[in-house]
Amino acid sequence: MKNRKRLLGAGRKRISAQLESHLLEWIVAQREQGLRISTKTIQIKTKSIFPRLVSEPEINFKASNGWLQKFLKRNGLSLRRKTTMAQKDPDQLFQKIVSFIQYVSHHKKNTNRTHCSNG
């Protein structure tokens, strides 16, 4: 089997450059406000603005997961899960390390005393 490259301009065309541009602006605005954006939220927003921006009623656009992933890739976007862990301040991190070293040192001394006194 030959390894062929796809011709430039081949493949399915975008539904609407205006739709994607409007959606991208909306996503950026949401992020700037610090709002959480899920794939479902983007799909719902896309379906709501689609009829206003695309005047071709014969297009049955579903904003599928596949379309969404390609849209995100085309625009250099990624969605990440929100975590409960925040990056620690270096001073807090230093104090945590010192506390851990003291804890280990204390338990190491107690463990050695226990073993020596039983012998």
Order of alpha helices (4+ residues) and beta strands (2+ residues): alpha-alpha-alpha-alpha
